[in-house]
């Protein structure tokens, strides 16, 4: 039923933003760029994560054969994911603390505000459980660490289960955010604070490279297919 005040349902606002029909007007400040600089840095990190997650997904075709790539790409994802969480967290904190320019920019649509925490939570749990699998090794990862109501949860099961939740919320997030991020990255290059943004992205990539080298060296038993024993890898989300 249409709203008598002329306001559209929340999903209409999300669709309009996703298709580029509406844009949030972020104030531009000297120095770091303010809300516009924050939005641009978040867009850069989001696009980098999109590419890395896509490449990571390709390794699921043959995880055993591509285990080193799978671990390396998973490690590469961690620093940019943390950095993007920090940029969005900063914006939220500034908005709700009453900072004038961030209040003027306004919040994201309600649907995306609800979706955002789920994206962050599932992404961090997915990546964190993946790191735990590598560090613990194959045998230890299959040992239950939690018993609830007769259910036994191990790190491998956690990684598989959270993948599905992450995939659903991330798909919705990507559909709503990719086109606006691309438009920002192409059109807002003149926003002040480029030095800060380049430094942030560079530090993130350097840390990602260090993490990738470290975890590939620690992959241990996951890199050995002991005559077909334990064929499942943490990223293989099908159950027998």
C-alpha positions as CSV (number, residue, x, y, z in Angstrom):
1,X,0.0,0.0,0.0
2,X,1.6,3.3,-1.0
3,X,2.6,5.7,1.7
4,X,0.3,8.7,1.9
5,X,3.2,11.0,2.6
6,X,4.9,10.0,-0.7
7,X,7.7,8.1,1.0
8,X,8.8,4.9,-0.7
9,X,9.4,1.6,1.1
10,X,13.0,1.2,2.3
11,X,13.8,-1.4,-0.4
12,X,13.1,1.2,-3.1
13,X,15.8,3.5,-1.8
14,X,18.3,0.6,-1.8
15,X,17.5,-0.3,-5.4
16,X,17.7,3.4,-6.5
17,X,21.2,3.7,-4.9
18,X,22.3,0.3,-6.2
19,X,21.4,1.3,-9.8
20,X,23.0,4.7,-9.5
21,X,19.8,6.7,-9.6
22,X,20.5,8.2,-6.2
23,X,23.7,9.2,-4.6
24,X,24.6,10.2,-1.1
25,X,26.1,13.7,-1.0
26,X,29.2,13.5,1.2
27,X,30.7,16.8,2.3
28,X,34.3,17.4,1.2
29,X,36.7,18.7,3.9
30,X,40.3,19.8,3.7
31,X,42.9,17.5,4.9
32,X,41.5,13.9,4.9
33,X,38.5,14.7,2.7
34,X,36.0,14.2,5.5
35,X,33.0,12.1,4.7
36,X,33.8,12.1,1.0
37,X,37.3,10.9,1.7
38,X,36.0,8.2,4.0
39,X,33.5,7.0,1.4
40,X,36.2,6.9,-1.3
41,X,38.6,4.9,0.9
42,X,35.8,2.5,1.8
43,X,35.0,2.1,-1.9
44,X,38.6,1.3,-2.9
45,X,38.9,-1.3,-0.1
46,X,35.5,-2.8,-1.1
47,X,36.4,-3.2,-4.7
48,X,39.7,-4.8,-3.8
49,X,37.9,-7.2,-1.5
50,X,35.4,-8.0,-4.3
51,X,38.3,-9.1,-6.6
52,X,40.1,-11.1,-3.9
53,X,36.9,-12.9,-2.9
54,X,36.2,-13.7,-6.5
55,X,39.6,-15.2,-7.0
56,X,39.3,-17.1,-3.7
57,X,36.0,-18.6,-4.9
58,X,37.8,-19.9,-8.0
59,X,40.1,-22.0,-5.9
60,X,37.0,-24.0,-4.6
61,X,37.0,-25.8,-8.0
62,X,40.0,-27.8,-6.8
63,X,40.9,-26.9,-3.2
64,X,43.4,-29.7,-2.7
65,X,45.3,-28.9,-5.9
66,X,45.1,-25.1,-5.2
67,X,45.6,-25.2,-1.5
68,X,48.5,-22.8,-1.4
69,X,46.6,-20.3,-3.5
70,X,43.5,-20.7,-1.4
71,X,45.4,-20.1,1.8
72,X,47.4,-17.2,0.3
73,X,44.2,-15.4,-1.0
74,X,42.4,-16.0,2.3
75,X,45.3,-14.3,4.1
76,X,45.4,-11.5,1.6
77,X,41.7,-10.8,2.4
78,X,42.2,-10.2,6.1
79,X,44.0,-6.8,6.3
80,X,41.7,-5.1,3.7
81,X,38.6,-6.6,5.4
82,X,39.8,-5.2,8.8
83,X,40.6,-1.9,7.2
84,X,37.2,-1.6,5.6
85,X,35.6,-2.5,8.9
86,X,37.5,0.4,10.5
87,X,36.5,2.9,7.8
88,X,32.8,2.0,8.1
89,X,33.1,1.9,11.9
90,X,34.7,5.4,11.9
91,X,31.8,6.7,9.8
92,X,29.2,5.2,12.1
93,X,31.0,6.6,15.2
94,X,31.2,10.1,13.7
95,X,27.6,10.0,12.6
96,X,26.2,8.9,16.0
97,X,28.5,11.1,18.0
98,X,26.9,14.1,16.2
99,X,29.8,15.2,14.0
100,X,28.2,17.9,11.8
101,X,29.6,16.9,8.3
102,X,28.8,13.2,8.9
103,X,25.3,14.0,10.1
104,X,24.8,16.1,7.0
105,X,25.8,13.2,4.8
106,X,23.2,11.1,6.5
107,X,23.1,7.3,7.2
108,X,22.9,4.5,4.6
109,X,19.5,3.2,3.7
110,X,17.8,1.2,6.6
111,X,18.2,-2.1,4.7
112,X,21.9,-1.7,4.3
113,X,22.3,-0.5,7.9
114,X,20.7,-3.8,9.1
115,X,22.8,-5.8,6.6
116,X,26.1,-4.2,7.4
117,X,26.8,-5.7,10.8
118,X,25.9,-9.2,9.4
119,X,28.4,-8.7,6.6
120,X,31.1,-7.7,9.0
121,X,30.4,-10.5,11.5
122,X,30.2,-13.3,8.9
123,X,33.2,-12.1,7.0
124,X,35.4,-11.9,10.2
125,X,34.2,-15.3,11.4
126,X,34.8,-16.9,8.0
127,X,38.3,-15.5,7.7
128,X,39.1,-16.1,11.4
129,X,38.0,-19.7,11.3
130,X,40.0,-20.2,8.1
131,X,43.1,-18.9,9.8
132,X,42.4,-21.2,12.8
133,X,42.1,-24.2,10.4
134,X,45.5,-23.5,8.9
135,X,47.2,-22.9,12.3
136,X,45.6,-25.9,14.0
137,X,46.2,-28.4,11.1
138,X,43.8,-30.9,9.6
139,X,43.5,-33.4,12.5
140,X,43.0,-30.8,15.3
141,X,40.5,-28.8,13.2
142,X,38.2,-31.8,13.2
143,X,38.2,-32.1,17.0
144,X,35.1,-30.6,18.6
145,X,35.7,-27.5,20.6
146,X,32.0,-26.9,21.6
147,X,29.2,-29.2,22.7
148,X,25.7,-27.6,22.7
149,X,22.5,-29.5,23.1
150,X,24.1,-32.7,21.9
151,X,25.7,-30.9,18.8
152,X,29.4,-31.1,18.4
153,X,31.1,-28.1,16.6
154,X,34.6,-28.2,15.3
155,X,36.5,-25.5,13.4
156,X,35.9,-27.2,10.1
157,X,32.2,-27.4,10.7
158,X,32.1,-23.7,11.8
159,X,34.0,-22.6,8.6
160,X,31.6,-24.6,6.4
161,X,28.4,-23.4,8.2
162,X,29.3,-19.7,8.3
163,X,30.2,-19.8,4.6
164,X,26.5,-20.1,3.7
165,X,25.4,-17.2,5.9
166,X,28.3,-15.1,4.6
167,X,27.4,-16.0,1.0
168,X,23.8,-14.8,1.4
169,X,24.5,-11.5,3.1
170,X,27.6,-10.8,0.9
171,X,25.6,-11.3,-2.3
172,X,23.0,-8.8,-1.1
173,X,25.7,-6.4,0.0
174,X,27.6,-6.7,-3.4
175,X,24.4,-6.1,-5.3
176,X,23.7,-3.0,-3.3
177,X,27.2,-1.5,-3.1
178,X,29.3,-2.4,-6.2
179,X,27.9,0.2,-8.7
180,X,28.0,3.1,-6.2
181,X,31.6,2.1,-5.2
182,X,32.7,2.0,-8.9
183,X,31.1,5.4,-9.5
184,X,32.9,6.9,-6.5
185,X,36.2,5.4,-7.5
186,X,36.0,6.8,-11.0
187,X,34.4,10.2,-10.3
188,X,35.8,11.3,-6.9
189,X,39.5,11.2,-7.5
190,X,40.0,14.9,-6.7
191,X,38.8,14.6,-3.1
192,X,41.5,15.9,-0.7
193,X,43.4,13.4,1.4
194,X,44.7,11.2,-1.4
195,X,48.0,10.7,0.5
196,X,46.1,9.3,3.5
197,X,44.1,7.0,1.3
198,X,47.1,5.8,-0.7
199,X,49.0,5.2,2.6
200,X,46.1,3.2,4.1
201,X,45.7,1.0,1.0
202,X,49.5,0.5,0.8
203,X,49.8,-0.5,4.4
204,X,46.8,-2.9,4.0
205,X,48.4,-4.5,1.0
206,X,51.8,-4.9,2.6
207,X,50.3,-6.5,5.7
208,X,48.2,-8.7,3.4
209,X,51.4,-9.9,1.6
210,X,53.1,-10.7,4.9
211,X,50.1,-12.6,6.1
212,X,49.9,-14.6,2.9
213,X,53.6,-15.6,3.1
214,X,53.2,-16.6,6.8
215,X,50.1,-18.6,6.4
216,X,51.2,-20.4,3.2
217,X,54.3,-21.5,5.2
218,X,52.0,-22.7,8.0
219,X,49.5,-24.6,5.9
220,X,51.1,-27.9,7.0
221,X,48.9,-31.0,6.8
222,X,46.2,-29.3,4.6
223,X,48.7,-29.3,1.8
224,X,49.1,-33.1,1.8
225,X,46.5,-35.5,0.4
226,X,47.4,-38.6,2.4
227,X,46.1,-41.1,-0.2
228,X,42.7,-39.7,-0.2
229,X,42.3,-39.6,3.5
230,X,40.3,-36.5,4.8
231,X,39.6,-35.2,1.3
232,X,37.5,-32.3,2.6
233,X,39.1,-28.9,2.9
234,X,37.6,-26.2,5.1
235,X,36.5,-24.3,2.0
236,X,34.7,-27.2,0.5
237,X,31.2,-26.5,1.7
238,X,29.5,-29.7,0.6
239,X,29.0,-32.5,3.2
240,X,29.1,-36.2,2.4
